[in-house]
Amino acid sequence: MSVHVVIAGGHGKIGLRLAALLAGRGDTVVGVVRNPDHRADLETAGASATVLDLEAASVDELAAQLRGADAVVFAAGAGPGSGVDRKDSVDRAAAVLLADAAAQAGVARYLLVSSTGVDAAPAPGTDEVWAAYLWAKKAAEDAVRGTDLDWTILRPGRLTDDPGTGKVLLAPPPVQRGEVTRDDTAAVLAALLDAPGTVGKVLELRSGDTPIAEAVR
């Protein structure tokens, strides 16, 4: 059965990969993007795009784009080169906005792409932008966990652009630090959408030896 999924951060490195995977299996996929020039890349991936700036949109505006969806995925991020303020306005506030809009639109399923390392306070001397990123991700997690949504939080390790292997380590924290490909991260997100048993779970993701379907199951 096909599902209707809206991806916030649809043009990101994970978002685009996920859009292509979901569209390829017959799902209806909409990517939320800020830049209208990114529409064509999503269409090439088999998805459609809605142009909305998550740093400026209201809950009502975003909820209007989510009505009729079965699930939402937060895969947005301020990205490299952004400062402390945008870590908060994108990595935290936009994730909270998506949760509020999903609740208003009646969309229960919410996948949050977070980050490993958020449970510990940043070590003294940590770069202030990286520390702000970790704080923002943890604050987003805490906010989403406080909702009535059917949430799952995924914490990938250090992301690489290496080809996916289709095998991962997926487990509740704590998990040793490590890396994982963006390909495999997107594939795990796709599998999580079909896995109601993962609702209410925080899961760390690394490269590993277990096939993705088995790891999610």
Helices and strands as residue ranges (DSSP letters): E 4-8, H 13-24, E 28-33, G 36-38, H 39-44, E 48-51, H 59-66, E 71-74, H 84-86, I 87-92, H 93-105, E 109-113, H 128-145, E 150-156, E 158-160, E 167-171, E 179-181, H 182-193, G 196-198, E 201-207, E 210-211, H 212-216
